[in-house]
Amino acid sequence: MIYPKITKSRMVFDLNGIWDFRFLEEGEEYGGKNQEGEEFLPMPVPSSYNDIYPGRDFADHVGNMLYTRTFTVTGEMLKNRLFLRFASVTHYAEVWLNGSLLGEHKGGFLPFAFEITKAVHPGENDLAVVVNNIVDYTTLPTGSIVRRKFPGLEDEVQNFPHFDFYNYSGIMRPVCLYTTPSAYLEDISVYGKMDGSFYWKIKERGEGSLQIRIKNPQGQEVYTSEKFRTDASGVLSGEGRVENVQLWDCKHPWLYQLEAVFAGEDRNADVCQESFGFREVHIRSCRLYLNGEPVYLKGFGKHEDSPVRGRGFDLVYAVKDIALLKWTGANSFRTSHYPYAEEMLQLCDREGILLIDEAPAVGLHTGFSATGMLGGTPKNTWETLKTAEHHREVLKDMVERDKNHPSVIAWSVANEPASEEEGAREYFSPLVDLVKELDPQKRPVTIVTYEGSSPESCKVAELCDILVLNRYRGWYDTEGNLKGAAALLRDELERFHLRCPDKPIMLGEYGADTIAGFHDVNARLFSEEYQAEFIKAYGEVFDALPYITGEHIWNFADFATAENIRRVDGNKKGVFTRDRKPKLAAHVLRERWKGQEKGQNDDGDCSIGCRNFKHAGDSL
């Protein structure tokens, strides 16, 4: 799906703003028309609805909600095809136009669109979106619905997320209309390599002729061609080469632009541009390489989360976060635990930030409790969950949306699943294969695992190109004992390396809840000093092991979660507060990352880290 931009052939019309909003009662059906006497609230789009108005019942509503607005269509707009596009609606959307059901979409973090050329008329049109926020064993992320009985009260329906972040929902990202000519470009795929060669593939609708142009970062045309191949399904493809290519990397994020001109039989050409970079990612001898040079990932797990807006799109916070990320000396982050807004990826392309792009597959573990924490009893996770087909569709949509971004250097299929249970390999193997098949660049693929999935019990390690491990030694266990935590961490990392000696290993999460402003001379739990010492202890382990290819601390900034007694106003593991003020740890990381180059062997020799290492893991 091509990102909506104004071009010589396309118009884009913003439908963001104040919409009318109300909850639908349990069992209430929306038939395409508003009933007389209904009361609506003004609701900003995009945003999460939850924190806009006071009231616990408002914030924690379970079920359907209704967004409505009108928009005007002109005769000029109807000379072309007209599309309605949602960047994301969380978690399920039913779209009504002029009283008729236009379509539906499942999945809360990726875009979808409908052609509405014949469904609209000149003048004012009525648009309504029924949004459902329930998470269960068929959705990604997952959750459970519980109906509770209390003496003398009506039944209470609660939806418990099986993930440790607040279930913000609504029309979360921008909504727009866009036009195309009758014959139009549907999708563009482009990949540039280190030697200047590039490959492109284009899906089009209709008959016509195609011209491809490439412009360098200075805007000069460096390639043009009207030669292409057509496969059995009608997809057009070709390749070329650019001399003296400027490679994309963290220090010099040079962006080229492919311009495709598709002229239909009426000679009304569709013109689209797609930015891309010439760069290559590969793995050799347990090291990650960018453009043939070893790269060490320094950064964070993150969330799209900010006060009042919740998980709603916010360009101001996106730019602020990248600025702070670069201030610390970080070069990367993971889009935990869902694909982020397209605009954030575009910003990372421009600023040279490396991304692990993650599917919204979190909570795939029946042992998670109602608060997203482990503590429940596993119930044959891979027989219980009904997510496999939806997981495939989400991965297809994610790769299709993000495939051209040079900032995306790896894909994460899931976060902290029950990867230690029987059936995990059978569930994930076809999904990993699917991502590799869909991605024209064949970037590394991983499944991020948790502490219960040990070197001896993990069923998916061999499926991963990079082992990304979430570990909280010194917090959820061995709390307060950082020497013991570091010893346990190093032991486990060495056991994983013995099992998978050619795979890079990185920490995808590690951290400690920290109350901003709480200080303790003895670095007690929850103090800023403890978080700082925690980071230092883990850093010493990373620096001692040459096969460690990165460190992503959890979390970039404090964020909202479901209420529970282990969370005081949300998760406080942020290096920054929720409103982006630095804790002591931010300065510790800045000192570490700004002045440090990872002390690994440039030839990728990992033998130093495992020499003379003998323990029970040797049998793997």
Disulfide bonds with the S-S distance in Angstrom:
Cys286-Cys606 1.62
